[in-house]
Amino acid sequence: MTTAETLLRYDLGPGVEAFSTRRDCVLPYPVIEAHQVHGFRVAMVDRPGKSKEELNGYDALMTALPGVAVGVHTADCVPILIYNAQRRVVAAVHSGWKGTIQRISQKVLFEMKQRFGSRPEELRIAIGPAIGPASFQVGEEVVQFFKEQGFPLEDIWYFSPGRPGEPMSHGHHLDLFKANRWLLEEAGVPSANIQVCGIDTYTDPDFYSARREGLATGRTISFIRLI
């Protein structure tokens, strides 16, 4: 399988490339990443070749440099790729359930506005492969965290009595795709400007899943660059 065949491509319009890797994919070019910590800090990549050591503790990267790819690595968490064609700026966001509760995607949109005058209605956004709601079984305390932070539980949560032979089907379930879409829409991004790939990394063997394979598994790289 060629590199092109192992890349999941997002169409965010002209002037940009945005992809997620499938299992064992070789990156087509260098991608700048951070040492992610499930937080909400946003870093500006202002020169090519910025190292992970310089980006320790960040979970979102922005850049306005043409030809410089920024990315995040995930294995069930939600990758979000953001493009503003008018301001010529892109961002890559790592949003697991902790980052989602901390509203990291909204913080990125705020930083894009502060630095570049970006407006939410100008953005085109892709939400990449992540653990799906049927697979994302959580404790009641996690549901409570989302409730306390004002998330619409009626849209993103359900309780299932379970199905025989499916251990992950019982209990509380959260939809991180919908939770992150809701954050973006609450910040003013038009619903039509958000595409959600909907791939469940827990059930799709083409993608890495820490919950299915353990924390030592590989990582999906979701990346974006101006061209």
Secondary structure, DSSP 8 states (H G I E B T S, - for coil): --TGGGEEE----TTEEEEEE-TT---SS-EE--B--SS--EEE--STT--TGGGBT-SEEEE--BT-EEEEEESSSEEEEEEETTTTEEEEEEE-HHHHHTTHHHHHHHHHHHHH---GGGEEEEE--B--TTT-EE-HHHHHHHHHTT--HHHHEEEEEEETTEEEEEEEEE-HHHHHHHHHHHTT--GGGEEE---BTTT-TTS--HHHH-TTS--EEEEEEE-
